[in-house]
Amino acid sequence: MKLKITETATKKLQEKTAGKQGYIKLIYDIDGCGCAVNGVAALWLEKEYNDDENQMETGSIPIYIQKSREVFFDDQMTLDYKESAGCFQLKSPNEYLNPRMSFYDKTNL
């Protein structure tokens, strides 16, 4: 699984994680969605890495994904950041997987 991170997204991720210890994770969040197949892609910063996570090929910033959730994502994706919308965007060559993706810092919880 490959994730291309645009220059704009790289800068925003560096800004959001500056001075913090943790791992950036691409999450398939199912909280409040009803069932496991109705989820939303999100980025989380968490303190710990889990053995059930794989590091994605990004060419830059390491991002991890839970092995059991990989099925919900495409093999080739791009992570971008849109200043005008104030959010990240996750897309593949075929579709937007989340055009208004959130970043949650869970290191303080």
C-alpha positions as CSV (number, residue, x, y, z in Angstrom):
1,M,0.0,0.0,0.0
2,K,1.5,3.3,-1.1
3,L,0.5,6.8,0.1
4,K,1.9,9.8,-1.7
5,I,2.0,12.8,0.6
6,T,1.9,16.2,-1.1
7,E,4.2,19.0,-0.1
8,T,1.3,20.9,1.4
9,A,0.2,18.0,3.4
10,T,3.7,17.3,4.6
11,K,4.1,20.8,5.9
12,K,0.7,20.7,7.7
13,L,1.6,17.3,9.3
14,Q,4.9,18.7,10.4
15,E,3.2,21.7,11.9
16,K,0.6,19.6,13.7
17,T,3.2,17.2,15.2
18,A,5.9,19.7,16.0
19,G,7.4,19.0,19.4
20,K,5.1,16.0,20.0
21,Q,6.1,12.3,20.4
22,G,3.9,9.8,18.7
23,Y,2.9,8.0,15.5
24,I,0.6,9.3,12.8
25,K,-2.0,6.7,11.8
26,L,-4.5,6.4,9.0
27,I,-7.6,5.2,10.8
28,Y,-10.8,3.7,9.5
29,D,-13.0,5.2,12.2
30,I,-16.3,3.3,12.7
31,D,-17.4,5.1,16.0
32,G,-21.0,6.2,15.5
33,C,-21.2,4.8,12.0
34,G,-23.4,1.8,12.8
35,C,-21.3,-1.1,11.6
36,A,-17.7,-2.0,10.6
37,V,-18.2,-1.3,6.8
38,N,-19.5,2.2,7.4
39,G,-16.4,4.1,8.5
40,V,-14.6,7.3,7.8
41,A,-10.9,7.8,7.1
42,A,-9.1,10.0,9.6
43,L,-5.6,10.8,10.7
44,W,-4.7,10.3,14.4
45,L,-1.6,11.0,16.3
46,E,-1.2,8.4,19.1
47,K,1.5,7.8,21.6
48,E,2.0,4.1,20.9
49,Y,2.6,1.8,17.9
50,N,0.7,-1.5,17.9
51,D,2.0,-4.8,16.5
52,D,-1.1,-5.1,14.4
53,E,-0.1,-2.0,12.3
54,N,1.9,-1.7,9.1
55,Q,4.0,1.3,8.1
56,M,2.8,2.6,4.8
57,E,5.1,3.4,1.9
58,T,5.1,7.2,1.8
59,G,8.6,8.2,0.8
60,S,8.6,10.8,3.6
61,I,6.6,11.0,6.9
62,P,5.9,7.5,8.4
63,I,2.2,6.7,8.6
64,Y,0.8,3.5,10.0
65,I,-2.4,1.6,9.3
66,Q,-4.1,-1.2,11.1
67,K,-3.6,-4.4,9.1
68,S,-7.3,-5.4,9.4
69,R,-8.4,-2.0,8.1
70,E,-6.3,-2.0,4.9
71,V,-9.1,-3.6,3.0
72,F,-11.1,-0.4,3.2
73,F,-8.4,1.6,1.4
74,D,-6.9,1.6,-2.1
75,D,-3.4,0.4,-3.0
76,Q,-2.4,3.8,-4.3
77,M,-3.6,6.9,-2.5
78,T,-2.6,10.6,-2.1
79,L,-2.8,12.7,1.0
80,D,-3.3,16.4,0.4
81,Y,-4.1,19.4,2.4
82,K,-6.5,22.1,1.2
83,E,-5.9,25.5,2.9
84,S,-9.2,26.9,1.6
85,A,-11.1,24.1,3.3
86,G,-8.8,23.7,6.3
87,C,-8.6,20.0,6.0
88,F,-6.8,17.0,4.7
89,Q,-8.0,15.1,1.6
90,L,-7.5,11.4,1.0
91,K,-7.9,10.3,-2.6
92,S,-7.1,7.5,-5.0
93,P,-6.9,7.6,-8.8
94,N,-10.6,6.5,-8.8
95,E,-12.2,8.5,-6.0
96,Y,-12.1,10.8,-3.0
97,L,-11.9,8.5,0.0
98,N,-12.4,11.5,2.3
99,P,-12.4,15.0,0.9
100,R,-12.6,16.6,4.4
101,M,-10.4,14.4,6.6
102,S,-9.7,15.3,10.2
103,F,-6.5,15.1,12.2
104,Y,-6.9,14.2,15.8
105,D,-4.1,14.5,18.4
106,K,-4.8,11.7,20.8
107,T,-1.5,12.0,22.7
108,N,-3.0,14.1,25.4
109,L,-6.0,11.8,26.2
